[in-house]
Amino acid sequence: MTGKKEAGPGAAESVERWRVSTRARALRAASERRERFATSSDIEVADLYTNADLDALGFDPERDLGLPGEPPFTRGVQPTMYRSRLWTMRQYAGFATAEETNRRFRYLLEQGQTGLSVAFDLPTQMGYDSDAPEASGEVGRVGVPISSLPDMEILLADLPLGEVSTSMTINATAAILLALYVAAAEDHGVPRDRIAGTTQNDILKEYIARGTWIYPPSASMRLVTDVFEFCARELPRWNTISISGYHMREAGATAAQELAFTLADAIAYCEATVARGLAIDEFAPRLSFFFAAWSELFEEVAKFRAARRMWARIIRDRFGSSNERSMACRFHVQTAGSSLTAQSIDNNVVRTTVQALAAVLGGAQSLHTNARDEALALPTEASARLALRTQQILAHESGVTETPDPLAGSYFVESLTTELERAAQAYLDEIDAIGGTLAAIEGGFQQRQIQESAYRVQQAIERGDLIVVGVNRYRDDGADEAKAALQQIDPEGERRQIERLRRVRAERDAVAWGAALDRVEAAARETDNLLPPMIAAVKAHATVGEISDRLRTAFGVHRELITV
């Protein structure tokens, strides 16, 4: 006999001998820092890991680990990973006006950024034009304002759209912004088969953790599946959705909850699209994911590895796919915005570096690194450049890109990957028992779980059990944030944006505009795909707010149920 069954008991006996002798002597001289060590997901961290731990978990390297580029993709979705191509360095940007954001994009591309990522302001996210009463004071504050096709054309001016991909963080109005992007790209001479990018388009996590919804869940899901269907036919290089755990993690979810609730949302989108009449392999290869990277290095690496393994099994076993491209979980990572502190802001550079390292060791396909000053304001040009340099140093100087999945085989990492998968699966089983993702959201299951986790963490910080350097331990004098030069938003930007919007309305063909909006509303009341009439409407210079209002008329609006 050979293999792990013989090795396991021997390892277990050796560890027990070590605990009662070598380790016990050390503890008599110096006790451990705390009684119990655990991850954010409350997975207990043992004092030592050996192959006996893997045996106890039933770990099978061939089944659970595999090889890079092969199911279950635990070791990465590409056979060579970063040896052939580095991840896309996609710094998130958007502020003030389309002109200023375009200048920031061109600056970042000159500095070596390899993909675009657009932040939209709150009115655009909520389906209001820049001159709407609801938009007053919010135009250009947390992203770029886009109300019409001329705005989008200015945003994308002189950018190599046929060469770089563009990620758009937009959800309730995702279909409208995609229509604007397609129209602007075509105006720039880029055909649909060369348009590459991603719409976040993940409305379920808005109901769970973020709140920028407009329409009721059923209508919102219809918009999501319209994008899936349209892109399957027209945009072969476009990722139709970025199913996001990031915002749930930012709201307080643990790593296991982020993993489980993200995959639960993905299952719901797949079920809705299959019910629409698309086969799983018609759209699943274009699905992508979006995760957070926190500072707990090994748990985060394990989370990314577990996500790939779980998704491969879900697509194969639950949806019956045998297409490896459908099974491959491709994801973008952003470092943890809510981990950034307003105190001692230089510490944020260190936090971001550790988090970015977790994303790279975990095999991310693209990465955004937050800037040091983002707890105080939108990043300055200099701090955005430093955040990009963080990625470039990891890529070119650290050596962690030299081989796929360099932590594979670590007793600790493999144990943690399996335990995280089990913890996440327990949540998925509970969601299934409730009746699926939508029923669980309507009952507040995910929301309650996240709120309780956030509360526990805040309590631990306030007690001092969880150390945040520069906040509740090792405080500095505050000199660095006091002298930091912060990004300023031009107060005249909102006025200029509104003037352009009003010129668009004054100069457009009123007859063509009205007819195009009528076609959008008619399609919304029927079952036609909404993307073709939306593209026609934005080309007729219908605005984001006007199209959103027609959909509000057809679909109604969502009101959150508040329970006491």
SEVEXNU-697647 format. One record per residue (C-alpha): residue in one letter; y, z negated, x. Coordinates in steps of 0.2 Angstrom, whole numbers, plus 5000, padded with zeros to 4 digits. Layout:
# SEVEXNU-697647
AYZX
...
# end
This chain:
# SEVEXNU-697647
M500050005000
T501850045006
G503550024999
K504649904990
K503349794982
E502649734998
A504449715005
G505149624990
P504249454991
G504449445010
A506249465008
A506349334994
E505449205005
S506549245020
V508149215009
E507449055002
R507048985020
W508849035025
R509548945010
V508748785014
S508948785032
T510348895040
R511448905025
A511248725020
R511748665038
A513348775037
L513748705020
R513648525026
A514948565039
A516048665027
S515848685009
E516248855000
R517948884993
R517348874975
E515848824965
R515549004958
F515949174963
A516049314950
T516849484947
S518149524934
S516749564922
D516049394925
I514549464935
E514049324947
V514149364965
A512649294975
D512749214992
L511749354999
Y510949514994
T509349595000
N508049724994
A507349584984
D508849584972
L508549774970
D506749744966
A507149614953
L508349734945
G506949864944
F508049984955
D507150154958
P508150254971
E507450414965
R507850384947
D509450284949
L510250344965
G509650524968
L510650644979
P512450704979
G512750844967
E511150814957
P510850704941
P511150564938
F512650604950
T512750414956
R513150484973
G514450604968
V514650764957
Q514750884973
P513350894986
T514650895000
M516050794992
Y517550775003
R516750855018
S517151025010
R518650984999
L519750824997
W520150754981
T521750824972
M523250714977
R524150714960
Q525650604960
Y526250564943
A528150604940
G529350634925
F531050564922
A532850604917
T532850794913
A531750944915
E532851004930
E532650834939
T530750824937
N530551004943
R531450954959
R530350804961
F528750914958
R529351044971
Y529750904983
L528050824982
L527250994984
E528251015000
Q527550845006
G525750895003
Q525350854985
T524050964979
G524150944960
L525450914947
S525450764934
V526750754921
A527450594913
F528350624896
D529650514889
L529250414874
P530150524860
T529050674866
Q527450564866
M527950514848
G528450684841
Y530250664841
D531550784847
S532850714860
D534250714847
A533250614834
P533950444829
E532350364834
A532550444852
S534250364855
G534250274872
E532450324876
V532750504882
G532150534900
R531850344903
V529950334906
G529550524908
V530350694906
P531050744889
I530250904882
S530850964865
S530651154866
L530051304876
P531551314887
D531351134892
M529551174897
E530051334906
I531351234916
L530051104920
L528851234927
A530151344936
D529651404953
L527951304953
P526351394958
L525551384941
G524151504946
E523751394961
V523951214956
S523251124941
T524351024930
S523850854921
M524850814906
T524850634900
I525050664882
N524050614867
A524750624849
T525750774853
A524450844865
A524051004856
I525951044854
L526251014873
L524751124877
A525451264866
L527151244876
Y526251254893
V525251404888
A526851494882
A527851444897
A526451494909
E526251664901
D528151694902
H527951654921
G526551794922
V525051674923
P523651744911
R522651614901
D521151634912
R522151564927
I522951424918
A522151264925
G522451084921
T522150944909
T522850864893
Q522450684892
N522250714873
D521350544871
I521950474854
L520650344852
K521250234866
E522950244859
Y522250144843
I521350024855
A522649984868
R524250084870
G525050124853
T525750304854
W524850374839
I525650464825
Y524350524812
P522850444804
P521250434815
S520350574806
A521850694807
S522050644826
M520250684829
R520450854821
L521850894833
V520750844848
T519350954842
D520551094839
V521051084857
F519151084862
E518751234852
F520351334857
C520051304876
A518251344875
R518751514869
E520451544878
L520751434893
P519151424904
R519951324918
W520751194907
N520051014905
T520250984886
I520350794887
S520450654900
I519550514892
S520450364897
G519950194902
Y521450164912
H522550104898
M521249984892
R521049914909
E522949894910
A522949804893
G521749674901
A519949744899
T518749704912
A517849834923
A516349824912
Q517349844896
E518349984903
L516750074907
A515950044890
F517450074879
T517850234888
L516050304887
A516050254868
D517650354865
A516850504874
I515250484863
A516450494848
Y517350644854
C515650734857
E514950684840
A516550754832
T516450914841
V514650944838
A514950914820
R516351044821
G514951174826
L515151184845
A513551154855
I513651014868
D513651134883
E515051244876
F516351104879
A515550954889
P515751044906
R517651034903
L517750854898
S518550734911
F518850554913
F520250434919
F519950264926
A520950134934
A520650064952
W520949884954
S520949774970
E519149704968
L518449834980
F516649834977
E516649804958
E517749964957
V516650064968
A515150014958
K516050054941
F516350234947
R514550254952
A513950174936
A515050284926
R514250444933
R512550384931
M512850324913
W513650484907
A512250594914
R511050494904
I512050494888
I512350684889
R510450714892
D509650584881
R510950564867
F511550744865
G510050834872
S510850934886
S509951004901
N511551074908
E511950984924
R513851034923
S513850944906
M513050794914
A514350774928
C515650644925
R517250704934
F518650584934
H520450554939
V520950384946
Q522650294946
T522950134955
A523249984944
G525049984938
S524949814930
S524349734947
L526049784954
T527249634956
A529149634955
Q529049494968
S528749544986
I528649724982
D528049774999
N526449684995
N526149824982
V525849954996
V524349845002
R523649824984
T523850014981
T522950054998
V521449944993
Q521350024976
A521550194982
L520150164995
A519050104980
A519350264971
V518850374987
L517350274991
G516850284972
G517050474973
A518550524962
Q519050704960
S520950664959
L522050514963
H523750454959
T524350304970
N525750194962
A527350164972
R527950004979
D529449984967
E528650034951
A528649854944
L530549864945
A530950054940
L530350224941
P529950264959
T531250334971
E530850494981
A530550384997
S529350274988
A528450414980
R528250494997
L527550335004
A526250324990
L525750504994
R525650465012
T524450325008
Q523250455001
Q523450565016
I523050425028
L521450385019
A521050575019
H521350615037
E521350455047
S520150325039
G518450415041
V517850375024
T517750555018
E516550605032
T514950585021
P514650575002
D514450404994
P514550305011
L514150135002
A512450194995
G511050084999
S512149935001
Y511149794993
F512649724985
V513449884979
E511749944972
S511449784963
L513249774956
T513149954950
T511549914940
E512249754933
L513849834928
E512849974919
R511849844910
A513449744905
A514249904899
Q512749964890
A512749794880
Y514449834874
L513850014869
D512449944859
E513549824850
I514749964845
D513250064839
A512749924829
I514449904821
G514350094816
G515050184830
T516750194839
L517850234824
A517150094814
A517249974829
I519150014831
E519449994813
G518649824814
G519649784829
F518149754840
Q518749834856
Q520549764854
R519949584852
Q518749594867
I520249664878
Q521449534871
E520249394875
S519949454893
A521849474896
Y522049294890
R520749224901
V521449314917
Q523249254913
Q522549074911
A521749084928
I523349144936
E524349004928
R523048874934
G523048954951
D521248994950
L521649174952
I522849204967
V524149334966
V524949344983
G526849324982
V526849264964
N525849104962
R525349084981
Y526249134997
R527949164990
D529249255000
D531149234999
G531349394988
A532449485001
D531449645000
E531649674981
A533449614982
K533949754994
A532749884987
A533650054982
L532950094965
Q532850254956
Q534350274944
I534250384928
D535850494926
P536650434910
E537350604907
G535550674907
E535250634888
R536850724883
R536450884893
Q534650874886
I535350864868
E536651004871
R535251124877
L534151074862
R535551114850
R535851284858
V534051324856
R534251284837
A535851384836
E535251544845
R533451564838
D532851684824
A532951574809
V531751684799
A530451694812
W530651514816
G530351464798
A528851574795
A528051504811
L528251324805
D527551374788
R526051444796
V525751284806
E525851174790
A524651294781
A523451284795
A523551094795
R523151084776
E521651204778
T520351204792
D521051344804
N521251294822
L523051244825
L523351304842
P523651484838
P525051454825
M525751314837
I525851434851
A526751564839
A527851424833
V528451364850
K528751554855
A529851564840
H530751404847
A530151284835
T530351104843
V529050964846
G529950864833
E529951004820
I528051044822
S527650854822
D528650834806
R527650974798
L526050884803
R526650724796
T526950804780
A525150884780
F524250734787
G525250574784
V525550444797
H524550304803
R524950124799
E524149984809
L523249854799
I523849684804
T522649544801
V523049354802
# end
